[in-house]
Amino acid sequence: MKRVSKQEALKLIKEASLEELGRLATIKKRALHPNKITTFVVDRNINYTNICWVNCKFCAFYRHKKDEDSYILSFEEIGKKIEELMEIGGTQILFQGGVHPNLKLEWYEDLVEWIAKRYPDVTIHGFSAIEIDYIARISKVSVEDVLRRLHVKGLYSIPGAGAEILSDKVRDVIAPNKIDVSKWLEVHKIAHKIGMRSTATMMFGTIEKDEDIVEHWEHIRSLQDETGGFRAFIMWSFQSANTELKTQIPEIRKQSANRYLRLLAVSRLFLDNFQNIQSSWVTQGSHIGQLALMFGANDLGSTMMEENVVAAAGVANHMNQDEMITLIKDIGEIPAKRDTAYNILEVYA
């Protein structure tokens, strides 16, 4: 089947009806997932520190070392959070922090090894590309060295966080201290090279144009063609409360559900080499999260036992496993709990 071109993707975003996009995305989804199974994962987002020097304008979570509410979690505090996750049948921790200015590779190695040895049944899906890059720089080693050494200690995969929009002209405004597009792609390419899989993400709704969004998709589709290392694509809208960017650019508006579903559907059509696309109910709410399953998403994402970054920007949606199962069944699909690698653990027919 002929691929959707960048020009065709732009035309779909701008001109296609929402109904038509849902129809086309569902056809594509069914071709990839004919059994009508919709998956989810039970995990916990653990932010090991909120100390960060990068100062992204769109972030309300970060703190500086001198701030009274800055923190680094102790290993024991992290362990308690993992044990609470295991009590509800969780299998994964999404493990990320701010980009701490002083923590070197040895600290991360000790932490990952400590978790992996004590909780061998819990998968560590952690550290964004910008964290990996900075750990390499402050530790005076290569990105590949960081990834290989953490992989040996027990790091299973890396999330796509820090991508925002993969367009340098956008990044230069919303996150001028963050790594550029080529470096983000390079970190993921190296991870894939050493046998570590990852996810790709996108945050829309700041200053980007449709052309920037399609550029983002083109970058990750091209890398996926080359490596096959992305497990999934996850997209969410910018949450502006308490952020510097909203103060600086007050005309930034909350993104509509229509806009989210429209972009999600086109992403499903464009990213033909991605097996999985997640719904972002954490930012959209449970009902739009459910609708996303009719616009190309085949995965409802995480039960998100703990979430701090989006909450800091004024959004707090919650959903447990039973609610996820109900939402999936309500649209005539079959719910299934998965692990990080999208292996099915349990089906709720």
C-alpha positions as CSV (number, residue, x, y, z in Angstrom):
1,M,0.0,0.0,0.0
2,K,1.2,3.5,-0.9
3,R,2.6,5.5,2.0
4,V,0.9,8.7,3.2
5,S,3.2,11.5,2.1
6,K,3.9,14.7,4.1
7,Q,1.7,16.7,1.7
8,E,-1.1,14.2,2.0
9,A,-0.8,14.3,5.8
10,L,-1.1,18.0,5.8
11,K,-4.1,17.9,3.6
12,L,-5.8,15.4,5.9
13,I,-5.1,17.5,9.0
14,K,-6.5,20.7,7.4
15,E,-9.3,19.4,5.2
16,A,-10.6,16.0,6.1
17,S,-13.8,15.6,8.2
18,L,-13.4,14.1,11.7
19,E,-15.7,11.3,10.7
20,E,-13.6,10.4,7.6
21,L,-10.4,10.5,9.7
22,G,-11.9,8.1,12.2
23,R,-13.0,5.8,9.5
24,L,-9.6,5.7,7.8
25,A,-7.7,5.4,11.1
26,T,-9.9,2.5,12.2
27,I,-9.3,0.7,8.9
28,K,-5.6,1.0,9.4
29,K,-5.9,-0.1,13.0
30,R,-7.8,-3.2,12.1
31,A,-5.2,-4.1,9.5
32,L,-2.6,-4.1,12.2
33,H,-4.8,-5.4,15.0
34,P,-7.5,-7.6,13.5
35,N,-8.3,-9.4,16.8
36,K,-9.9,-6.3,18.3
37,I,-7.8,-6.5,21.4
38,T,-7.1,-3.2,23.1
39,T,-4.2,-3.3,25.6
40,F,-3.2,-1.4,28.7
41,V,-0.4,-1.6,31.3
42,V,-0.4,-1.3,35.0
43,D,2.5,0.9,36.0
44,R,3.7,3.8,38.1
45,N,5.4,7.0,37.0
46,I,8.2,7.6,39.5
47,N,9.9,10.9,39.3
48,Y,13.2,10.3,41.2
49,T,14.0,14.0,41.3
50,N,12.3,17.3,40.4
51,I,15.6,19.2,40.3
52,C,16.4,20.3,36.8
53,W,18.7,22.9,35.2
54,V,17.0,22.9,31.8
55,N,14.2,25.3,32.7
56,C,11.8,24.3,29.9
57,K,9.2,27.1,29.5
58,F,6.3,24.6,29.1
59,C,7.1,22.7,32.3
60,A,5.6,23.4,35.7
61,F,7.2,20.4,37.4
62,Y,10.9,21.4,37.6
63,R,12.6,23.0,40.6
64,H,16.1,24.2,41.3
65,K,18.3,22.8,44.0
66,K,17.8,25.8,46.3
67,D,14.0,25.6,46.1
68,E,12.4,24.4,49.4
69,D,10.2,21.8,47.6
70,S,13.1,20.3,45.5
71,Y,13.9,16.6,46.2
72,I,15.8,13.5,45.3
73,L,14.0,10.3,46.3
74,S,16.1,7.9,48.4
75,F,16.4,4.3,47.2
76,E,14.2,3.3,50.0
77,E,11.5,5.8,49.0
78,I,11.6,4.5,45.5
79,G,11.4,0.9,46.8
80,K,8.3,1.7,48.8
81,K,6.6,3.1,45.7
82,I,7.5,0.0,43.7
83,E,6.1,-2.3,46.4
84,E,2.8,-0.4,46.4
85,L,2.7,-0.9,42.6
86,M,3.3,-4.6,42.9
87,E,0.5,-4.9,45.4
88,I,-2.0,-4.0,42.6
89,G,-0.4,-6.2,40.0
90,G,1.8,-3.6,38.4
91,T,4.6,-4.7,36.0
92,Q,6.4,-1.5,35.0
93,I,7.8,1.7,36.3
94,L,8.1,4.7,34.1
95,F,11.2,6.2,35.6
96,Q,12.1,9.8,34.9
97,G,13.3,12.9,36.6
98,G,14.5,16.4,36.0
99,V,17.9,16.8,34.5
100,H,19.9,17.0,37.7
101,P,23.0,19.1,37.3
102,N,25.2,16.9,39.6
103,L,24.2,13.2,39.4
104,K,26.7,11.1,37.4
105,L,26.5,7.8,35.7
106,E,27.7,5.8,38.8
107,W,24.7,7.1,40.8
108,Y,22.3,5.9,38.1
109,E,24.0,2.6,37.7
110,D,23.7,2.0,41.5
111,L,20.0,3.0,41.4
112,V,19.1,0.8,38.4
113,E,21.0,-2.2,39.8
114,W,19.3,-1.7,43.2
115,I,15.9,-1.8,41.7
116,A,16.5,-4.6,39.3
117,K,17.9,-6.9,42.0
118,R,15.2,-6.3,44.6
119,Y,12.3,-6.2,42.2
120,P,13.2,-8.5,39.3
121,D,9.6,-8.8,38.1
122,V,9.2,-5.1,37.5
123,T,10.4,-3.6,34.2
124,I,12.4,-0.3,34.3
125,H,11.2,1.9,31.4
126,G,13.2,5.0,32.1
127,F,15.4,8.0,31.4
128,S,14.6,10.3,28.5
129,A,17.0,11.1,25.8
130,I,17.9,14.4,27.4
131,E,18.7,12.7,30.7
132,I,20.9,10.1,28.9
133,D,22.7,12.8,27.0
134,Y,23.4,14.9,30.1
135,I,24.5,11.9,32.1
136,A,27.0,11.2,29.3
137,R,28.3,14.8,29.2
138,I,28.7,15.2,33.0
139,S,30.3,11.8,33.3
140,K,32.6,12.4,30.4
141,V,31.6,9.2,28.5
142,S,29.7,8.5,25.3
143,V,25.9,8.2,25.0
144,E,26.5,4.6,24.0
145,D,28.5,3.9,27.1
146,V,25.7,5.3,29.3
147,L,23.1,3.1,27.5
148,R,25.2,0.0,27.6
149,R,26.1,0.3,31.2
150,L,22.6,1.0,32.4
151,H,21.3,-1.8,30.2
152,V,23.6,-4.2,31.9
153,K,22.4,-3.0,35.3
154,G,18.7,-3.6,34.4
155,L,17.4,-0.7,32.3
156,Y,14.9,-2.3,29.9
157,S,13.8,0.5,27.6
158,I,13.7,4.2,27.3
159,P,10.6,6.5,26.9
160,G,10.2,9.1,24.2
161,A,10.0,12.0,26.7
162,G,11.7,15.2,25.7
163,A,10.7,15.0,22.0
164,E,8.0,17.6,22.3
165,I,8.0,18.7,18.7
166,L,11.0,17.5,16.7
167,S,11.5,20.8,14.9
168,D,14.4,22.9,16.0
169,K,12.7,26.2,15.4
170,V,10.0,25.2,17.8
171,R,12.4,23.8,20.4
172,D,14.5,27.0,20.3
173,V,11.5,28.8,21.7
174,I,9.9,26.4,24.1
175,A,13.0,24.6,25.4
176,P,16.1,26.4,24.2
177,N,18.4,24.4,26.7
178,K,17.2,21.0,25.5
179,I,19.0,18.8,23.1
180,D,18.2,19.4,19.4
181,V,16.3,17.1,17.0
182,S,19.4,15.3,15.7
183,K,20.6,14.5,19.2
184,W,17.2,13.2,20.4
185,L,17.1,10.9,17.3
186,E,20.7,9.9,17.9
187,V,20.1,8.7,21.5
188,H,17.2,6.6,20.3
189,K,19.1,5.2,17.4
190,I,22.0,4.2,19.6
191,A,19.5,2.5,22.1
192,H,18.0,0.5,19.2
193,K,21.5,-0.4,18.0
194,I,22.4,-2.0,21.3
195,G,19.1,-3.9,21.5
196,M,17.1,-1.6,23.7
197,R,13.7,-0.6,22.5
198,S,12.0,2.7,23.1
199,T,8.8,4.7,22.5
200,A,8.3,7.9,20.5
201,T,6.2,10.8,21.9
202,M,4.9,14.2,20.7
203,M,3.5,17.1,22.7
204,F,1.5,19.5,20.6
205,G,-0.3,22.8,21.3
206,T,2.4,25.3,21.9
207,I,3.7,27.4,19.0
208,E,4.1,24.7,16.3
209,K,2.3,24.7,13.0
210,D,0.8,21.7,11.2
211,E,4.0,21.5,9.1
212,D,6.1,21.1,12.2
213,I,3.9,18.2,13.4
214,V,4.3,16.4,10.1
215,E,8.0,17.0,10.3
216,H,8.0,15.3,13.7
217,W,6.2,12.3,12.3
218,E,8.6,12.1,9.3
219,H,11.6,12.0,11.7
220,I,10.4,9.1,13.7
221,R,9.0,7.2,10.7
222,S,12.4,7.4,9.1
223,L,14.2,6.2,12.1
224,Q,11.7,3.4,12.5
225,D,12.4,2.4,8.9
226,E,16.1,2.2,9.8
227,T,16.0,0.5,13.2
228,G,12.5,-0.9,13.9
229,G,13.2,0.1,17.6
230,F,10.1,2.0,18.5
231,R,7.4,0.0,20.3
232,A,4.8,2.7,20.3
233,F,3.8,6.3,19.6
234,I,2.2,8.5,22.3
235,M,0.8,12.0,21.7
236,W,-0.6,14.5,24.1
237,S,-1.6,18.2,24.2
238,F,0.3,20.9,26.1
239,Q,-1.1,21.6,29.5
240,S,-0.4,25.3,30.2
241,A,-1.3,26.1,33.8
242,N,1.6,27.3,35.9
243,T,4.0,27.4,33.0
244,E,6.3,30.2,31.9
245,L,5.4,29.6,28.3
246,K,1.7,30.5,28.9
247,T,2.8,33.7,30.6
248,Q,5.1,34.7,27.8
249,I,2.6,33.7,25.0
250,P,-0.9,34.3,26.4
251,E,-2.5,33.6,23.1
252,I,-1.7,29.9,23.4
253,R,-5.0,28.1,23.8
254,K,-6.1,24.8,25.2
255,Q,-6.3,22.2,22.5
256,S,-9.7,20.9,21.6
257,A,-10.8,17.2,21.7
258,N,-11.4,17.6,17.9
259,R,-7.8,18.7,17.4
260,Y,-6.4,15.8,19.4
261,L,-8.5,13.2,17.7
262,R,-7.8,14.7,14.2
263,L,-4.0,14.5,14.8
264,L,-4.2,11.1,16.4
265,A,-6.0,9.7,13.4
266,V,-3.5,11.2,10.9
267,S,-0.6,9.9,13.0
268,R,-2.1,6.4,12.7
269,L,-2.2,6.7,8.9
270,F,1.2,8.3,8.6
271,L,3.1,6.1,11.0
272,D,2.5,2.9,9.1
273,N,5.6,1.2,10.6
274,F,4.5,1.7,14.2
275,Q,2.6,-1.3,15.5
276,N,1.1,0.5,18.5
277,I,-0.4,3.9,19.2
278,Q,-1.5,4.9,22.7
279,S,-4.4,6.9,23.8
280,S,-3.5,9.8,26.1
281,W,-6.4,9.8,28.6
282,V,-4.1,11.4,31.2
283,T,-4.3,14.8,29.4
284,Q,-7.6,14.3,27.5
285,G,-9.8,12.6,30.2
286,S,-11.2,9.1,30.2
287,H,-14.0,9.7,27.6
288,I,-11.8,11.3,25.0
289,G,-9.3,8.6,25.8
290,Q,-11.9,6.1,25.0
291,L,-12.9,7.9,21.8
292,A,-9.2,7.8,20.8
293,L,-9.6,4.0,20.4
294,M,-12.0,4.8,17.5
295,F,-9.4,7.1,15.9
296,G,-6.5,4.7,15.6
297,A,-5.2,4.0,19.1
298,N,-5.0,0.3,20.0
299,D,-3.6,0.9,23.5
300,L,-5.2,2.8,26.4
301,G,-1.8,3.4,28.0
302,S,-1.1,3.2,31.7
303,T,-3.3,3.1,34.8
304,M,-0.8,5.7,35.9
305,M,-0.8,5.0,39.6
306,E,1.2,8.2,40.1
307,E,1.6,11.2,37.9
308,N,3.3,14.4,38.8
309,V,4.4,16.3,35.7
310,V,1.0,16.9,34.0
311,A,-0.6,17.4,37.5
312,A,1.9,20.2,38.1
313,A,0.4,21.9,35.0
314,G,-3.1,21.8,36.5
315,V,-4.5,18.6,35.0
316,A,-5.4,15.6,37.2
317,N,-7.3,12.7,35.5
318,H,-7.5,9.3,37.1
319,M,-8.4,5.8,36.0
320,N,-8.0,2.3,37.5
321,Q,-7.8,-1.1,35.8
322,D,-11.5,-1.8,36.2
323,E,-12.5,1.5,34.6
324,M,-10.1,0.8,31.7
325,I,-11.7,-2.6,31.1
326,T,-15.2,-1.1,31.2
327,L,-14.3,1.6,28.7
328,I,-12.7,-0.8,26.3
329,K,-15.6,-3.2,26.5
330,D,-18.1,-0.4,26.0
331,I,-16.8,0.1,22.4
332,G,-16.9,-3.6,21.6
333,E,-13.3,-4.4,21.9
334,I,-11.5,-6.9,24.1
335,P,-9.4,-5.6,27.0
336,A,-6.0,-7.1,27.8
337,K,-3.3,-6.3,30.3
338,R,0.2,-6.2,28.7
339,D,3.7,-5.7,29.8
340,T,6.3,-3.2,28.5
341,A,7.0,-5.2,25.4
342,Y,3.3,-5.5,24.5
343,N,3.2,-9.2,25.5
344,I,-0.4,-10.0,26.6
345,L,-0.5,-11.0,30.3
346,E,-4.3,-11.4,30.7
347,V,-7.3,-11.1,28.5
348,Y,-10.7,-9.9,30.0
349,A,-13.1,-11.3,27.5
